[in-house]
Amino acid sequence: MGPGEVAISTGSRNFRGRMGSPEGRVYLANAAVAAAAALNGKFVDPRKYLT
């Protein structure tokens, strides 16, 4: 991950520089949130897709 990039991780640890540049932003999420974001290209509420 480069400076200024954003990532979602389902891992249990989040500290600066763990996934690349310390200037990148990492958000921790559960699998449903990560999958919904991957499909939509942005953060969304996964409950919208659970029927």
MODELLER restraints for C-alpha pairs under 7 A, 6 or more apart:
rsr = mdl.restraints
at = mdl.atoms
rsr.add(forms.Gaussian(group=physical.xy_distance, feature=features.Distance(at['CA:1:A'], at['CA:19:A']), mean=6.11, stdev=0.5))
rsr.add(forms.Gaussian(group=physical.xy_distance, feature=features.Distance(at['CA:1:A'], at['CA:20:A']), mean=4.77, stdev=0.5))
rsr.add(forms.Gaussian(group=physical.xy_distance, feature=features.Distance(at['CA:1:A'], at['CA:21:A']), mean=5.97, stdev=0.5))
rsr.add(forms.Gaussian(group=physical.xy_distance, feature=features.Distance(at['CA:1:A'], at['CA:24:A']), mean=6.49, stdev=0.5))
rsr.add(forms.Gaussian(group=physical.xy_distance, feature=features.Distance(at['CA:2:A'], at['CA:20:A']), mean=6.36, stdev=0.5))
rsr.add(forms.Gaussian(group=physical.xy_distance, feature=features.Distance(at['CA:2:A'], at['CA:21:A']), mean=5.23, stdev=0.5))
rsr.add(forms.Gaussian(group=physical.xy_distance, feature=features.Distance(at['CA:2:A'], at['CA:24:A']), mean=6.01, stdev=0.5))
rsr.add(forms.Gaussian(group=physical.xy_distance, feature=features.Distance(at['CA:3:A'], at['CA:21:A']), mean=5.49, stdev=0.5))
rsr.add(forms.Gaussian(group=physical.xy_distance, feature=features.Distance(at['CA:3:A'], at['CA:23:A']), mean=4.64, stdev=0.5))
rsr.add(forms.Gaussian(group=physical.xy_distance, feature=features.Distance(at['CA:3:A'], at['CA:24:A']), mean=4.81, stdev=0.5))
rsr.add(forms.Gaussian(group=physical.xy_distance, feature=features.Distance(at['CA:4:A'], at['CA:23:A']), mean=5.77, stdev=0.5))
rsr.add(forms.Gaussian(group=physical.xy_distance, feature=features.Distance(at['CA:4:A'], at['CA:24:A']), mean=4.80, stdev=0.5))
rsr.add(forms.Gaussian(group=physical.xy_distance, feature=features.Distance(at['CA:4:A'], at['CA:25:A']), mean=6.84, stdev=0.5))
rsr.add(forms.Gaussian(group=physical.xy_distance, feature=features.Distance(at['CA:5:A'], at['CA:24:A']), mean=4.97, stdev=0.5))
rsr.add(forms.Gaussian(group=physical.xy_distance, feature=features.Distance(at['CA:5:A'], at['CA:25:A']), mean=6.23, stdev=0.5))
rsr.add(forms.Gaussian(group=physical.xy_distance, feature=features.Distance(at['CA:6:A'], at['CA:24:A']), mean=5.98, stdev=0.5))
rsr.add(forms.Gaussian(group=physical.xy_distance, feature=features.Distance(at['CA:6:A'], at['CA:25:A']), mean=4.73, stdev=0.5))
rsr.add(forms.Gaussian(group=physical.xy_distance, feature=features.Distance(at['CA:6:A'], at['CA:26:A']), mean=5.88, stdev=0.5))
rsr.add(forms.Gaussian(group=physical.xy_distance, feature=features.Distance(at['CA:7:A'], at['CA:25:A']), mean=6.33, stdev=0.5))
rsr.add(forms.Gaussian(group=physical.xy_distance, feature=features.Distance(at['CA:7:A'], at['CA:26:A']), mean=4.89, stdev=0.5))
rsr.add(forms.Gaussian(group=physical.xy_distance, feature=features.Distance(at['CA:7:A'], at['CA:27:A']), mean=6.26, stdev=0.5))
rsr.add(forms.Gaussian(group=physical.xy_distance, feature=features.Distance(at['CA:8:A'], at['CA:26:A']), mean=5.74, stdev=0.5))
rsr.add(forms.Gaussian(group=physical.xy_distance, feature=features.Distance(at['CA:8:A'], at['CA:27:A']), mean=4.82, stdev=0.5))
rsr.add(forms.Gaussian(group=physical.xy_distance, feature=features.Distance(at['CA:8:A'], at['CA:28:A']), mean=5.86, stdev=0.5))
rsr.add(forms.Gaussian(group=physical.xy_distance, feature=features.Distance(at['CA:8:A'], at['CA:29:A']), mean=6.59, stdev=0.5))
rsr.add(forms.Gaussian(group=physical.xy_distance, feature=features.Distance(at['CA:8:A'], at['CA:34:A']), mean=6.28, stdev=0.5))
rsr.add(forms.Gaussian(group=physical.xy_distance, feature=features.Distance(at['CA:9:A'], at['CA:26:A']), mean=6.82, stdev=0.5))
rsr.add(forms.Gaussian(group=physical.xy_distance, feature=features.Distance(at['CA:9:A'], at['CA:27:A']), mean=6.12, stdev=0.5))
rsr.add(forms.Gaussian(group=physical.xy_distance, feature=features.Distance(at['CA:9:A'], at['CA:28:A']), mean=4.99, stdev=0.5))
rsr.add(forms.Gaussian(group=physical.xy_distance, feature=features.Distance(at['CA:9:A'], at['CA:29:A']), mean=6.12, stdev=0.5))
rsr.add(forms.Gaussian(group=physical.xy_distance, feature=features.Distance(at['CA:10:A'], at['CA:28:A']), mean=5.73, stdev=0.5))
rsr.add(forms.Gaussian(group=physical.xy_distance, feature=features.Distance(at['CA:10:A'], at['CA:29:A']), mean=5.32, stdev=0.5))
rsr.add(forms.Gaussian(group=physical.xy_distance, feature=features.Distance(at['CA:10:A'], at['CA:30:A']), mean=5.64, stdev=0.5))
rsr.add(forms.Gaussian(group=physical.xy_distance, feature=features.Distance(at['CA:10:A'], at['CA:31:A']), mean=6.27, stdev=0.5))
rsr.add(forms.Gaussian(group=physical.xy_distance, feature=features.Distance(at['CA:11:A'], at['CA:28:A']), mean=6.93, stdev=0.5))
rsr.add(forms.Gaussian(group=physical.xy_distance, feature=features.Distance(at['CA:16:A'], at['CA:22:A']), mean=4.92, stdev=0.5))
rsr.add(forms.Gaussian(group=physical.xy_distance, feature=features.Distance(at['CA:32:A'], at['CA:46:A']), mean=6.01, stdev=0.5))
rsr.add(forms.Gaussian(group=physical.xy_distance, feature=features.Distance(at['CA:33:A'], at['CA:45:A']), mean=6.85, stdev=0.5))
rsr.add(forms.Gaussian(group=physical.xy_distance, feature=features.Distance(at['CA:33:A'], at['CA:46:A']), mean=5.60, stdev=0.5))
rsr.add(forms.Gaussian(group=physical.xy_distance, feature=features.Distance(at['CA:36:A'], at['CA:44:A']), mean=6.38, stdev=0.5))
rsr.add(forms.Gaussian(group=physical.xy_distance, feature=features.Distance(at['CA:36:A'], at['CA:46:A']), mean=5.53, stdev=0.5))
rsr.add(forms.Gaussian(group=physical.xy_distance, feature=features.Distance(at['CA:37:A'], at['CA:43:A']), mean=4.85, stdev=0.5))
rsr.add(forms.Gaussian(group=physical.xy_distance, feature=features.Distance(at['CA:37:A'], at['CA:44:A']), mean=5.93, stdev=0.5))
